[in-house]
Amino acid sequence: NPLHCPLRASQQSSYSSLRGGVASGMSSLIRRLPQAMYTPSGKWQSANSRPGSHPPVTFDYPGHHNQGVRLQDLIAQDCSSLIVGGTDRVFAQTGLQKITFRIMVSGYTSPFFGIELELINLASHGPITRAKLGQLVAANFARFIEVHSSTKSSEPAWAAGRIRFDMLSLISLINTCDENWQADIYVDFR
């Protein structure tokens, strides 16, 4: 490498920035779910779309930064006290009323979802909470797995029949372009 001189064995470290995030020896069993990033398909749409301008919405258990929240926990109960910032109204400052949530798992020829998620709580007429957003994302992934559990995938390792709902954790929701958002998901193969 022309930028760096070679290191002697005594200068090398076994340190890994991932060490605190994944149990020792388990890193190969916890992997990010591969998804294609959504881009508009038509010429006019492609020319007029804007890159995502909103920061990611993160999902964490208290004391476990950047490790995500199991989708089972998000969908099974009111998880507002279970996750960091569960009662935060995460879209309050954006002015967004709804977003398009997309699931584009590698191995499937067409995107499963381009579903609109309402960001306004009908009861309070205010923005939904982080917990409610997580619940909506989890419900849509449950539906994706249900619909595709017997669908053939060109990437069998990531097929919905092999990946079960209880294996998935939501790390964040990312604004890919315009009002389109996708979930950053980890799969736990343990």
C-alpha positions in Angstrom: 0.0 0.0 0.0 1.7 3.3 -1.1 0.0 5.3 1.7 1.1 3.2 4.6 4.4 1.5 5.4 4.2 -2.2 6.4 3.5 -2.9 10.1 5.7 -5.3 12.2 3.9 -8.0 14.2 4.6 -6.0 17.4 2.7 -3.0 15.9 -0.5 -4.9 15.1 -3.5 -4.9 17.3 -6.3 -7.4 17.8 -8.7 -4.5 18.6 -11.9 -4.4 16.7 -14.4 -1.5 16.8 -17.2 -4.1 16.6 -16.0 -6.0 19.7 -18.5 -4.3 22.0 -21.4 -4.7 19.6 -21.3 -8.4 18.9 -20.6 -11.2 21.4 -17.1 -12.7 21.0 -17.0 -15.4 18.3 -20.6 -14.5 17.1 -19.9 -11.8 14.5 -20.3 -14.1 11.6 -23.7 -15.2 12.9 -25.1 -11.6 13.0 -25.2 -10.0 9.6 -26.9 -7.0 8.0 -29.8 -7.9 5.8 -28.8 -7.0 2.2 -31.2 -4.6 0.5 -31.0 -2.6 -2.7 -31.3 1.1 -2.1 -34.4 2.5 -3.7 -34.0 4.9 -6.6 -36.9 6.1 -8.7 -37.3 4.1 -12.0 -38.7 6.6 -14.5 -36.6 9.2 -16.3 -38.6 12.1 -15.0 -38.7 10.6 -11.5 -34.9 9.9 -11.5 -34.1 13.4 -12.8 -36.3 15.1 -10.2 -35.8 13.0 -7.1 -33.7 14.4 -4.2 -31.3 12.4 -2.0 -32.6 11.8 1.5 -32.3 14.9 3.6 -33.6 13.6 7.0 -31.3 11.9 9.6 -31.8 8.2 10.3 -34.3 7.3 13.0 -32.5 4.9 15.3 -33.8 2.1 17.5 -31.9 0.9 20.6 -32.5 -0.8 23.9 -31.2 1.3 26.9 -27.5 0.7 27.3 -27.0 -1.0 23.9 -26.2 1.7 21.4 -26.3 0.8 17.7 -27.4 -2.8 18.3 -31.1 -2.4 17.3 -34.3 -3.7 18.7 -35.8 -7.1 17.9 -38.8 -6.8 15.6 -40.6 -9.3 17.8 -40.3 -6.8 20.7 -41.5 -3.9 18.6 -44.6 -5.7 17.3 -45.6 -7.7 20.4 -46.3 -4.8 22.9 -46.3 -1.1 23.6 -42.5 -0.9 23.6 -42.2 2.8 24.3 -40.6 2.1 27.7 -38.5 -0.7 26.2 -36.5 1.4 23.7 -34.4 4.6 24.0 -36.6 7.6 23.1 -39.7 5.4 22.7 -42.0 8.4 23.3 -40.0 10.8 21.1 -42.1 12.2 18.2 -39.4 11.6 15.7 -41.0 13.3 12.7 -42.3 16.4 14.6 -39.8 18.8 13.1 -39.9 17.4 9.5 -43.4 18.5 8.4 -43.9 15.1 6.9 -47.4 13.6 7.1 -46.5 10.2 5.6 -43.5 8.4 4.1 -43.2 5.6 1.6 -41.6 2.6 3.3 -39.7 0.2 1.0 -38.5 -3.4 1.6 -36.1 -4.4 -1.2 -34.4 -7.5 0.1 -31.7 -8.9 -2.3 -32.8 -11.9 -4.2 -36.3 -10.7 -5.0 -36.8 -9.3 -8.5 -39.3 -6.6 -7.5 -39.6 -4.5 -4.4 -42.2 -6.0 -2.1 -43.4 -2.8 -0.5 -43.8 0.8 -1.4 -46.4 1.2 1.3 -47.3 4.6 2.8 -46.9 4.9 6.5 -49.0 7.6 8.2 -46.9 9.7 10.5 -49.8 11.4 12.3 -51.5 9.7 15.3 -55.2 9.8 14.6 -56.1 10.1 18.3 -53.8 12.9 19.2 -53.5 14.5 15.7 -49.8 14.8 16.4 -46.7 13.0 15.1 -46.3 9.3 15.9 -43.7 8.1 18.4 -40.5 6.2 17.7 -42.2 3.2 19.3 -45.2 3.4 16.9 -42.9 3.8 13.9 -40.9 0.7 15.0 -44.2 -1.2 15.3 -45.2 -0.2 11.8 -41.9 -1.3 10.3 -42.0 -4.6 12.2 -45.6 -5.3 11.0 -44.5 -4.7 7.4 -41.5 -7.0 7.7 -43.8 -9.7 9.3 -46.0 -9.3 6.2 -43.0 -9.5 3.9 -41.9 -12.8 5.4 -45.4 -14.2 5.4 -46.0 -13.3 1.7 -42.5 -14.5 0.5 -42.0 -17.5 2.8 -42.7 -19.8 -0.2 -41.4 -17.5 -3.0 -38.1 -18.5 -4.7 -35.2 -16.1 -4.1 -32.2 -15.8 -6.4 -30.1 -15.5 -3.1 -31.2 -18.5 -1.1 -29.2 -17.5 2.0 -31.5 -14.5 2.3 -34.8 -16.1 1.3 -37.8 -15.2 3.4 -38.4 -18.9 4.1 -34.9 -19.2 5.6 -35.0 -15.8 7.4 -37.5 -15.9 10.2 -39.2 -12.9 11.8 -37.7 -13.7 15.2 -34.2 -13.4 13.7 -34.6 -9.7 12.7 -33.6 -6.5 14.6 -34.3 -3.0 13.5 -31.2 -0.7 13.7 -32.6 2.4 12.0 -34.9 3.8 9.4 -33.0 5.6 6.6 -34.3 8.3 4.2 -33.0 7.1 0.8 -34.6 9.8 -1.4 -37.5 12.2 -1.3 -40.0 10.7 1.2 -38.8 7.1 0.6 -37.4 5.3 3.6 -35.8 1.8 4.2 -35.0 -0.1 7.3 -31.5 -1.1 8.3 -31.9 -4.6 9.6 -29.6 -7.2 11.3 -30.2 -10.9 11.0 -29.2 -13.1 14.0 -28.4 -16.6 12.7 -27.6 -18.0 16.2 
